[in-house]
């Protein structure tokens, strides 16, 4: 099985090399790993044993961010090394001020793992949600460096629980402790004989509640919104946007903010075609009242934009799955999303609590929007969601209280 794993890693690299001929993202993935181990060795302070945080991408970074930030509060002298697998995480957070170093993660080979861990020499390693790399895990175990999985989530259809998942199950034996999001994840691990498990919950709840309490004022957006009712659509894809156009025509007394998941120039041009007469945030002038539709053409603003909204739509539900719903709900907003939400426990809980609505087409979206025209209903729905989010905070403290014993003063 290890031979197949190693072959798969090399095959993946070959695919990325091929894709890099046309894809800027794939090109960044390749370019960011050139001479990477030499670069890491040149930059690192060898007198310290840092805490190593690894994130797959930007979403996982935001999920584990509260653990990192609270750890720096408790231990301000700690050295932090962050690695990312994806360019979308690295490029946006490469200058993150609470990290001493931010790098790409070298490809998971036995040689790379040994060299990386030798150079970095972490005191502990913290991985978020579902990043499992065999050689890194094996090397950490070999030299007795504690490895923690935070906000982990497990489902029956994952390889760990299949007849062919022996290598994946072996990786689980290399983890010092699992901090899982729910009872099901704990039960599944227990069924394989793993008892080093704590139900901590999802650290994203801590993050979004903190963000809602510290939301930054964005003067241009505030002026654009004025006293109008605001419908915000965050992390959208083309399928989401084509549905929302029907609302812009039917509700002329509402303003709309569209924050697409990707902001490449060709993608923004596509959104502008879907919403004629719109204005990009980068082009906002003093004449903001001449527009009803604002397209956000930057990254990092969405989490603060929700403060100006009355209703939120979260994209991704017509693709592989919805994006971050908690971020919007933390602002006491009713949330609407597409049909592919069932693997996200928080979305299911919001639906069950009648704090969110799933739609399959423009007709269903229209019916939900019609119901949400009632201000009392809208505010009560949003309040229910906000209470749900705030009732689930505390994962960060559970995690840090446990791993604190593994950190040197």
Beta strands, then each sheet from edge to edge (+ up, - down):
strand 1: 51-55
strand 2: 80-84
strand 3: 101-104
strand 4: 124-128
strand 5: 146-152
strand 6: 177-180
strand 7: 197-199
strand 8: 229-236
strand 9: 254-260
strand 10: 279-280
strand 11: 293-295
strand 12: 311-314
strand 13: 334-337
strand 14: 356-358
sheet 1: 3+ 2+ 1+ 4+ 5+ 6+ 7+
sheet 2: 10+ 11+ 9+ 8+ 12+ 13+ 14+
end
